[in-house]
């Protein structure tokens, strides 16, 4: 027989309230738009995978020009609801064009929009008792002024000698000042690979305990192992992302050209992205064998990656390149110029090859070409398979990486008493 005490405990437990967490994302971006990259994927996945006990407020950009600025809109993305406060109209076409000054750049205009809408933003974030999640250090002043805790992430921009299609190399002091301020004021400062983490810990030794690494991840619900293309000929190579100078497109294009000559023309190159490759003279040699796919959403990206045999990366610098993780996740090997952060996922002969930065440019091209020949031969011999390749990224998933960010926000809000009580039903 159930005792009166047991019934009372059950009744109390039924009425017990659980904390509900509020996170505010601030970034000059529209998750519904066509812009792609690591920062954009982070935000889209943040919305997609946020816990059921967490509400998301996103302060960003309307790329359509259809939404009223400064007004809260309830939106749905990938079946998940979130509140969207657009403060700037800025089209995808504008975002693709390189700005000539800070005033005309997306970052600069978004900064000014934050100032224009500061009052409503401050009231909204304070009323919701949010902690703030930031991708760009240039916006760290806002939660600091509001005395709200924030988690900051550094995706690798502003690295020494970095060549980028942005104003950061011209106005590096803006980023560096923001970096120092964000390190000082944030509750947690996360970097996309341990090498950036170590650099910052050396630079800011008094803050080293809050500086940590958060690896990039890949959405394995979308990017999953796929069978090899039905046809083994031509040999299909793919690259996804922007054609920034630091990604060394000339080296990439020269490699594809030389591989075509090595394989008697039996090569196709696929580019997923919105950059114009014609500004690199080396592209002319492979234009006739290149398929330009333009923008692809995540599902389209996975399908196009799976239609290829291998991926390529020739960057001089990266955070942790998401395109590599996504290519590996669909079961395609990657041949890349060596970067230390790629060592955990590109295992020689099993999931691709890392090519050492030794010798002349011609030597590196030859080395890359030989590794692609090795990959093609391994595929034809059945020595590698998509499931084996995809296994190399098993630790780089939202469940292992992104979940940490949500946990940090929960711990911060619990410690500060910010989490609101929500009844259970």
Buried (B, 14 or more C-beta within 10 A) or exposed (E): EEEEEEEEEEEEEEEEEEBBBBBBBBBBBBBBBBBBBBBBBBBBBBBBBBEEBBBBBBBBBBBEEEBEBBEEEEBEBBEBEBBBBBBBBBBBEBBBEEBEEBEEBBBBBBBEBBEEBBEBBBEBBEEBBBBBBBBBBBBBBBBBEBEBBBBBBBBBBBBEEBBBBBBBBEBBEBBEEBBBBBBBBBBBBBBBBBBBBBBBBEEBEEBBEBBBBBBBBBBBEBBBBBEBBEEEEBBBBBBBBBBBBBBBBBBBBBBBBBBBEBBEEBBBBBBBBBBEBEEBEBBEBBEEBBBBBEBBEBEBBBBBBBBBBBBBBBBBBBBBBBBBBBBBBBBBBBBBBEBEBBEBBBBEEBBBBBBEEEEEEEEBBBBBBBBBBBBBEBBEEEEBBBEBBBBBBEEBBBEEBBBBBBEBBBEBBEEEEBBBEEEEE
